[in-house]
Amino acid sequence: MNRTPLIIIGVGGFLILVTVLVLAGILPGARTSKPQPVTIEMWGVQDSDEDWRGVLRAFHEVKPHIAINYQEFSEDNYEQELINKLAEGKGPDVFMLKNSWVQKHGSKVIPMPVKTLAIDPQAISRAFIDIFRQDLVSQEGGIIGLPLYVDAPALFYNKDIFNSAGIAELPQTWDEVLEISKKLTQKASGGSITRSGLTLGTFQNVEYAFEILNSVMLQNGSAILDLREKKVTLGQEAELAIEFYASFANPKSANASWNSRFKPSLDALAEGDAAMAFGMARDIERLSKKNPHLNFGVLPFPQPRDGKTRAVYGTYFFPAVSRSSKNPLAAWEFILFASSRNGANAYLASTNRVPARRDILGQGTVREKLDPFYRQILSAQSWPVPDD
């Protein structure tokens, strides 16, 4: 009797049974290994949980096994709280780091594992505006973080005061700003300033004084930092920038328009005690809430009349992965998603900030007051700040 057909049938039946069991997941070989659940603790500042909600929801759809717990901190004590917790080994997996803190705290983060994630660093670099390479790419080529936005000071002005004074041409250069400031500054009979033309000259009550002064120094061509000696070197250009800045609070200067007795600069603008003040993109909503009746506009940061290169100091917080994180790969997966086109769009829709990605920036904005920030942000520059 020929048993060959029976053997073939038996083997075939066995293979079919094994296949069914494999597909059913009964045999071990059939079980596809699911990623283990991971929880990422994230600390932030300036943004609420609601601001991140769209990003977190979209990320969960792509990586359902990674949960993100976001916690917002007050900007006043955020840096110190972060340092203390990281020193105790109890810090978050992801934390928002300011670009001017990179020199101080850059050693506390894990650079992007480009090989593990199969990422092209050049493609990443091309996706963002130039300040990204200045701040977040090390000399060795390591990427320590990815920005979702970049901000820079712009000139806020009271339209009603401008209109009442018959000022039709809006200022673009420092010379034009100076001329208007002198025209709009009001003084009492004793010489004290009752209304400021431009809120500038002090540090304690001029918001973003650091960013404004840095912008002027960058416009003057000051290197600020001696790269060979790795120390701050304020040359003649920087000294001129400081003198120019301080002149607005010097009662003997022709530029005098401000003093330390005024309220914080943007509050003075909101209350009609100042005609011009510098603010960031997030201050648009702040001013509107503080004084819903304030009729104000926004202009790009003034530039020197004969300046060959436009410059303004860029500032922003960006997500970075802590060296103490137990899940650095998952943390970096989240940052990559958050800074992608889809992730960044979700974040920007909630925060109305200025995008750091070129492909989003190129689309522009329909918001009139936000448009000047879009137009100037490609000129944003930075430098390695030892301690702001």
C-alpha positions in Angstrom: 0.0 0.0 0.0 1.3 3.4 -1.0 1.3 5.6 2.2 2.7 8.7 0.4 -0.7 10.4 -0.1 -1.6 9.8 3.6 1.7 11.3 4.8 1.2 14.3 2.5 -2.3 14.8 3.8 -1.1 14.4 7.4 1.7 16.9 7.1 -0.6 19.3 5.3 -3.2 19.0 8.0 -0.6 19.6 10.7 0.7 22.7 8.9 -2.9 24.0 8.6 -3.5 23.4 12.3 -0.3 25.2 13.3 -1.2 28.1 11.0 -4.6 28.5 12.6 -3.1 28.3 16.1 -0.5 30.9 15.2 -3.1 33.3 13.7 -5.3 32.8 16.7 -2.4 33.8 19.0 -2.5 30.5 20.9 1.0 29.5 20.0 3.8 31.8 21.4 5.2 32.4 18.0 2.1 34.1 16.9 1.9 36.8 19.6 3.1 40.1 18.3 5.0 41.9 21.1 3.2 45.1 22.0 5.2 48.1 23.3 5.2 48.3 27.0 3.2 51.3 28.4 5.4 54.3 29.2 4.6 57.4 31.2 6.6 60.6 30.4 6.6 63.4 33.0 6.9 66.8 31.4 7.5 70.2 33.0 6.7 73.4 31.3 6.3 77.2 31.8 4.2 79.9 30.1 1.9 77.2 28.7 -1.1 75.6 30.3 -2.3 72.0 30.1 -4.9 73.2 27.7 -2.2 74.7 25.4 -0.7 71.2 25.0 -4.0 69.3 24.9 -4.1 69.1 21.0 -0.5 68.0 20.7 -1.0 65.3 23.4 -4.2 64.0 21.8 -2.6 63.7 18.4 0.5 62.1 19.8 -1.6 59.5 21.7 -3.2 58.5 18.4 0.2 57.7 16.9 1.9 56.3 20.1 -1.0 55.0 22.3 1.4 53.3 24.6 3.2 56.5 25.6 1.3 58.7 28.1 2.4 62.3 28.7 1.8 64.0 32.1 2.2 67.8 31.7 2.8 70.1 34.7 2.9 73.9 34.4 5.2 75.9 36.6 5.3 79.6 37.4 8.2 81.3 35.5 9.3 83.0 38.7 10.5 79.8 40.4 10.6 77.3 37.5 14.4 77.3 37.0 15.3 76.8 40.6 12.7 74.1 41.1 13.9 72.3 38.1 17.6 72.4 39.2 16.7 71.2 42.7 14.6 68.2 41.4 17.1 67.2 38.8 19.9 67.2 41.5 17.7 64.9 43.6 17.1 62.6 40.6 13.4 63.3 40.9 13.0 65.6 37.9 10.8 65.1 34.8 11.7 63.2 31.6 11.0 66.2 29.5 11.4 69.8 30.5 11.1 73.1 28.8 14.5 74.8 28.6 15.1 78.4 27.7 17.6 79.1 24.8 19.5 81.5 27.0 19.9 78.7 29.6 21.7 76.3 27.3 25.2 77.2 28.5 24.1 76.7 32.1 22.0 73.6 31.9 22.9 72.0 28.5 24.8 69.2 30.4 21.6 68.1 32.0 20.0 66.9 28.8 20.4 63.9 26.5 21.0 64.9 22.8 18.9 63.3 20.1 19.8 59.7 19.4 19.9 60.2 15.6 21.1 56.7 14.8 18.7 54.9 17.0 15.8 56.9 15.6 17.1 56.8 12.1 17.0 60.6 11.8 18.8 62.7 9.2 20.3 65.7 11.1 20.6 67.7 8.0 16.9 67.4 7.2 16.1 68.4 10.8 18.4 71.5 10.5 16.7 72.6 7.2 13.3 72.4 8.7 13.9 75.2 11.2 14.9 78.8 11.1 18.6 79.7 11.5 18.5 80.5 15.2 18.0 76.7 15.8 21.5 76.0 14.7 22.9 78.8 16.8 21.3 77.6 20.0 20.5 73.9 19.8 23.2 72.2 17.6 26.5 71.7 19.4 29.9 72.1 17.8 30.0 68.3 17.5 26.7 68.3 15.7 24.6 67.0 18.5 21.0 68.2 18.7 19.9 69.0 22.3 16.3 70.0 21.5 13.8 71.1 19.0 11.9 74.4 19.1 8.2 74.7 18.5 8.2 78.5 18.3 10.6 81.5 18.5 9.7 84.9 19.9 11.4 88.3 19.6 10.6 91.7 20.9 8.4 93.9 18.7 7.3 97.5 19.0 3.7 98.0 20.4 2.2 101.4 20.0 -1.0 103.2 21.0 -2.9 104.0 17.8 -5.1 106.6 19.4 -2.1 108.6 20.7 -0.4 108.3 17.2 -3.6 109.5 15.4 -4.2 112.4 17.8 -0.6 113.6 17.2 -1.1 113.3 13.4 1.5 110.6 13.0 0.7 108.9 9.7 4.0 107.2 8.8 4.8 104.3 11.1 8.4 104.0 12.3 10.7 101.4 10.9 14.1 102.7 12.0 15.6 103.8 15.3 15.9 107.4 14.0 12.1 107.4 13.2 11.3 105.9 16.6 13.4 108.5 18.4 11.7 111.4 16.5 8.2 110.1 17.4 9.2 109.4 21.0 10.3 113.0 21.5 7.1 114.2 19.9 4.9 112.1 22.1 6.7 112.3 25.4 4.9 114.8 27.7 6.5 116.5 30.7 5.2 118.6 33.6 6.3 122.2 34.2 9.0 120.9 36.5 10.4 118.6 33.9 9.1 115.3 35.2 7.7 112.9 32.6 3.9 112.5 32.7 3.6 110.4 29.5 6.4 108.3 28.0 7.0 108.3 24.3 9.0 105.1 24.5 9.5 102.9 27.6 13.2 102.2 27.5 16.3 102.9 29.6 15.9 101.0 32.9 15.9 97.3 33.7 13.6 97.0 36.7 10.4 98.3 35.0 11.2 97.7 31.3 9.9 94.2 30.4 12.2 92.2 28.1 15.1 94.7 28.8 17.6 91.8 28.3 16.2 90.9 24.9 15.9 94.5 23.8 19.5 95.4 24.8 20.8 92.2 23.1 18.9 93.1 19.9 20.6 96.6 19.8 24.0 95.0 20.5 23.5 92.5 17.7 22.5 95.3 15.4 25.6 97.2 16.3 27.7 94.2 15.2 29.0 93.4 18.7 30.3 89.9 19.0 29.5 89.9 22.7 31.3 86.6 23.3 35.0 85.9 22.7 34.8 82.4 21.3 38.5 81.8 21.8 38.6 82.9 25.4 35.0 81.7 26.0 34.0 84.8 27.9 31.8 87.8 27.5 33.7 90.7 25.9 31.8 93.9 25.6 33.6 96.0 23.0 33.0 99.5 21.8 29.9 98.5 19.8 28.3 97.0 22.9 29.2 100.1 25.0 27.5 102.3 22.5 24.4 100.0 22.6 24.3 100.3 26.4 24.7 104.0 26.3 21.9 104.3 23.7 19.6 102.1 25.8 20.3 104.0 29.0 19.8 107.4 27.3 16.0 107.1 27.5 16.1 107.1 31.3 18.7 109.9 31.5 17.0 113.2 32.3 19.9 115.1 30.7 19.6 113.2 27.4 17.6 114.5 24.4 16.1 110.9 24.3 14.7 111.1 27.8 11.3 109.5 27.8 11.2 107.1 30.8 12.1 106.6 34.4 12.0 104.1 37.2 8.9 105.6 38.8 6.6 104.3 36.0 4.7 101.0 36.2 6.1 98.1 34.2 6.4 99.1 30.6 3.5 97.2 29.1 1.2 98.2 32.0 2.1 101.8 31.2 1.1 101.2 27.6 -2.1 99.5 28.5 -3.1 102.4 30.8 -2.3 105.1 28.3 0.8 106.3 30.2 3.1 105.4 27.3 2.9 105.7 23.5 5.3 102.8 22.7 6.6 99.8 24.4 8.3 96.5 23.5 6.5 93.2 23.9 6.4 89.6 22.7 3.8 87.8 20.7 2.2 86.4 23.8 1.6 89.9 25.1 -1.0 90.6 22.3 -3.6 88.6 24.3 -2.3 89.9 27.6 -2.8 93.6 26.6 -6.2 92.9 25.1 -7.3 91.3 28.4 -5.8 94.1 30.6 -7.5 96.8 28.6 -10.1 95.6 26.1 -10.6 99.2 24.8 -6.9 99.7 24.1 -6.5 100.5 20.4 -2.9 99.3 19.7 -0.8 98.1 16.9 2.4 96.1 16.5 5.5 96.9 14.4 8.7 94.9 13.8 11.6 95.7 16.0 13.3 98.9 14.8 16.5 98.6 12.7 19.4 101.0 12.2 18.8 103.4 9.3 22.0 102.2 7.4 22.0 98.6 8.8 23.0 96.1 6.2 21.7 93.1 8.1 18.5 93.0 10.1 18.8 91.6 13.6 16.6 91.0 16.6 17.3 88.8 19.6 15.3 85.6 19.6 14.0 83.9 22.8 12.0 80.7 23.4 11.5 77.7 25.6 12.1 74.3 23.9 11.4 70.7 25.1 14.6 68.8 26.1 15.1 65.3 27.5 16.5 65.0 31.0 19.7 62.9 31.6 17.8 61.4 34.6 15.0 60.1 32.4 14.4 56.4 32.5 12.6 56.5 29.1 14.8 58.8 26.9 13.8 57.2 23.7 10.1 57.6 24.2 10.7 61.1 25.4 12.6 62.0 22.2 9.8 60.3 20.1 7.4 62.8 21.8 9.6 65.8 21.1 10.0 64.8 17.4 6.3 64.5 17.1 5.6 67.8 18.9 8.0 69.7 16.6 6.8 68.0 13.5 4.5 69.9 11.2 1.3 68.3 12.6 2.4 68.6 16.2 3.7 72.2 15.9 0.5 73.2 14.1 -1.6 71.8 17.0 0.6 73.7 19.5 0.5 77.0 17.6 -3.3 76.9 17.2 -3.6 76.9 21.0 -0.8 79.4 21.8 -0.8 81.8 18.8 3.0 81.9 18.9 5.4 82.3 16.0 6.5 79.0 14.3 10.1 77.9 14.3 9.4 75.6 11.3 10.0 77.2 7.9 7.2 75.3 6.3 4.6 76.7 8.7 6.2 80.2 8.9 6.0 80.4 5.1 2.2 80.1 5.2 2.0 83.4 7.1 -0.8 84.4 9.5 -4.2 86.2 9.1 -3.8 87.8 12.5 -2.8 91.4 11.9 -1.0 92.0 15.2 0.9 88.7 14.9 2.1 89.3 11.3 5.0 91.6 12.3 6.4 88.8 14.4 6.2 86.4 11.5 8.0 89.0 9.2 10.9 89.6 11.6 11.5 86.1 13.0 13.8 85.0 10.2 16.2 87.7 11.4 16.2 86.4 14.9 19.7 85.8 16.3 21.2 84.5 19.5 24.6 84.0 21.2 25.8 81.5 23.9 24.7 83.3 27.1 26.7 82.2 30.2 24.0 83.5 32.5 21.3 85.9 31.5 
